[in-house]
């Protein structure tokens, strides 16, 4: 089993970006341009490596390979995006890899691209790239090319060597467990061994509601691979497990003004097999709350007025400051109730919310995370 933290270190140490490996400071697929560039790189790496895995490491400075990290990204539906825009799509997996020196909310993103031994191309137009375009790696660049020759397999031996040097062992596993237990000692850390092979660690703040137990500030890591499977500072989460499965159900708090309720968002089941493999299955459970349209019109217009004041740099009064805390969530509720422009207003608000306060921007990021899950499901 590959230790993904070691794999990233080996990729960074091997050499600069090339035809099987790319690195990025950050990737943002919430915008059309960012989405298009990400798809271009996936297409190029898949085409340039027909027989072996390719990788994108996210959260690294380009000049000196300094690991700075990115926000935890839990989009289990990223394959849906790949399938929607690429012909002969590769299998793409995005994983969050914790590093000891990074703060709790930062990880390194690792994108693994498994080719299908066919030419991958854009299925349709996106941004400035045309449907039918085929991309290849030219050194460290992803370039459009006319495909008229057989692809040469020149990287398999190199990639195999890098992956073999990243194999896990019992020392790395034990160190990982101890590191997790010490780092999360304030949040009731626990661990369980599945199938005598996999070690899963998790922690969170407990909250008892009647007969049910919920957790917040949840952190879940598969120690064998040094992969963070789940991280949240805002959600309420229920956890259950047996000898074969570990199940997480996420809840999100949504509502208008002071009337908030918890709604199931997504169920994730990690299934451990006897053959030293595992699968992760996710199922969207979210049923958006519905509200009276007149009430939503009033709130939507109030949000727009607050946004205009932020854009002009005007001071907000006490009530507007309170409403600003709920602005991302109420824009989301409006969008889910068919106020289609609300999503554009939310995107427009991003830089002003980020500038205003960390708490408001955290709320924005949580809303975007929910929206991403709903959209690609």
Secondary structure, 3 states (H helix, E strand, C coil): CECHHHHHHHHHHHCCCECCEEEECCCCCCCHHHHHHHHHHHHHHHHHCCCCCEEEEECECCCCCCECCEECCCCCCHHHHHHHHEECCCEEEEEEECCCCCCCCEEEEEEEEECCCCCCEECCCECCECCCCCEEEECCEEEECCCCCCCCCCCHHHHHHHHHCCECCHHHHHHHHHHHHHHCHHHCCEEEEECCCEEEEEEEEEEEECCEEEEEEEEEEEHHHCEEEEEECCCEEEEEECCCEEEEEEEEEEEECCEEEEEEEEEEEEEECCCCCEEEEEEECCCCCCCCHHHHHHHHHHHHHHHHHHHHCCCCCHHHHHHHHHHHHHHHHHHHCCCCCHHHHHHHHHHHHHHHCHHHHHHHHHHHHHHHHHHCC
